[in-house]
Amino acid sequence: MLRRKLFSAVSWRAESRATGLSIEDGQLLRERCGRMMAWGRAHDCLPDIEHRAAILCFHNVVDHRPDPEVEADVLHVDRFRGLLRVLRRSFNVVSLAEIVAAVRDRAPLPPRAIAITFDDGYVTNHTVAAPVLDEFHMPWSSFLPAKLVDSAGRQWIDDLYLLIHRGSRRRIEFRWDDREFAFDLDTAVGRREAVFTIREACRYLPETLRQERMSRVFGLYSRDELETLRDRFRDFAPLTWSQARALQAGGVDVGSHSLSHIALGPQPAEVIRHELTAARALLRKHLGDHSPHFSYPYGRQASFSPETERQLIAMGYHCAVTLEQAAIDCRNQNLLQLPRLIVSPHTGRILFGLWQRFIR
């Protein structure tokens, strides 16, 4: 109890200080505090709250040194393994299906229950993450954007990172509607600003408008240049159906992440229906009976809507996971809006966040 009080005081003081700093400095403080808490085994003394759970969301785990700009959000396997050690020691890693059942039945879970999920179906889910999770004997879920797997396609955001950060142009200019945009790409700061502005202006749009806007950006670069960069950064490629079947055969819960990885909330009902039904058809064709779990692309509030929930229920899905950053209260939780915590390359942040969400 004394150790818990000590770590609580440290964590809340760090959080109070972090909120008064810049976003970057605040995150750095949380990262350092989370690492310190892991070193001190703080999570061992968290209280046993049976109705509390958390779902973690991973994306890309690699075994090489990530490019600091293109792969800024990519997790290195050593940090992944280190985080799993803390989870094994201080938490109870359960399957997503167990959390869904507990929410559905208003039933207790093992204390400090954690589920592990992966979005986007990157090839590294199979080549890097799966072997490590097998070592730790941990259940996990993988959500696949079916069309990208089927066509070996890339996500437009990943291509945007490649072109802006490692493309040949030092300045780009384009016009959207009645507004002119211009970005200098000579510095890392300028490139980050360009990626952020373009990404945030496009990902929650109706798909026809998003495609129109992005065609103006991608049209500034040649197809050959994009393909060269894709070949250089192969870990952004999706896994194959054969690899997905291997994961499934190994006990991984393989579910849907829509057809083409677009935000469903802004789309008309017929587009939502196509994204869900066509994805399910491909998953059934290649995997048979896939998981009854769904993951919303991008995962924020703008990614889903009452219409998406209605259609998911009609199709028989048991749950849908978001990226709303919260823990789960099994006594009162919408199964079509299960929150998850994003795991960044700075794993101290997630350890700090887990402490904050399980301490009360």
NORHU-V219437 format. One record per residue. RES is the residue in one small letter. PHI is phi as a letter, one per 40 degrees, with the letter a starting at -180 (999 if undefined). Layout:
RES,PHI
RES,PHI
//
This chain:
m,999
l,c
r,c
r,c
k,c
l,c
f,c
s,c
a,c
v,c
s,c
w,c
r,c
a,c
e,c
s,c
r,c
a,c
t,c
g,c
l,c
s,c
i,d
e,c
d,c
g,c
q,c
l,c
l,c
r,c
e,d
r,c
c,c
g,c
r,c
m,c
m,c
a,c
w,c
g,c
r,f
a,c
h,c
d,c
c,b
l,c
p,c
d,c
i,b
e,c
h,c
r,b
a,a
a,a
i,b
l,c
c,b
f,b
h,b
n,b
v,b
v,b
d,b
h,b
r,c
p,c
d,c
p,c
e,b
v,c
e,b
a,c
d,b
v,c
l,c
h,c
v,c
d,c
r,c
f,d
r,c
g,c
l,c
l,c
r,c
v,c
l,c
r,c
r,c
s,b
f,b
n,b
v,c
v,b
s,c
l,c
a,c
e,c
i,c
v,d
a,c
a,c
v,c
r,c
d,c
r,f
a,b
p,c
l,b
p,d
p,d
r,f
a,c
i,b
a,b
i,b
t,b
f,b
d,b
d,g
g,g
y,c
v,d
t,c
n,d
h,c
t,c
v,b
a,c
a,d
p,d
v,c
l,c
d,c
e,d
f,c
h,f
m,b
p,c
w,a
s,b
s,b
f,b
l,b
p,c
a,d
k,c
l,c
v,c
d,c
s,b
a,f
g,c
r,b
q,c
w,c
i,c
d,c
d,c
l,c
y,d
l,d
l,c
i,c
h,c
r,b
g,c
s,c
r,c
r,c
r,a
i,b
e,b
f,a
r,b
w,b
d,f
d,b
r,b
e,c
f,b
a,a
f,b
d,c
l,b
d,c
t,b
a,c
v,c
g,c
r,c
r,c
e,c
a,c
v,c
f,c
t,c
i,c
r,c
e,c
a,c
c,b
r,c
y,b
l,b
p,d
e,c
t,c
l,c
r,c
q,c
e,c
r,c
m,c
s,c
r,c
v,c
f,c
g,c
l,c
y,b
s,c
r,c
d,c
e,c
l,c
e,c
t,c
l,c
r,c
d,c
r,c
f,b
r,c
d,c
f,c
a,c
p,c
l,c
t,c
w,c
s,c
q,c
a,c
r,c
a,c
l,c
q,c
a,c
g,c
g,g
v,c
d,c
v,b
g,b
s,c
h,b
s,g
l,c
s,b
h,f
i,b
a,c
l,c
g,d
p,c
q,c
p,c
a,d
e,c
v,c
i,d
r,c
h,c
e,d
l,c
t,c
a,c
a,c
r,c
a,c
l,c
l,c
r,c
k,c
h,c
l,b
g,g
d,c
h,c
s,c
p,c
h,b
f,b
s,b
y,c
p,d
y,g
g,g
r,c
q,d
a,c
s,c
f,b
s,a
p,d
e,c
t,c
e,c
r,d
q,c
l,c
i,c
a,c
m,c
g,g
y,c
h,c
c,a
a,a
v,b
t,b
l,b
e,c
q,c
a,a
a,c
i,b
d,b
c,c
r,c
n,a
q,a
n,c
l,c
l,c
q,a
l,c
p,c
r,b
l,b
i,c
v,c
s,c
p,c
h,c
t,c
g,d
r,c
i,c
l,c
f,c
g,c
l,c
w,d
q,d
r,c
f,b
i,c
r,b
//
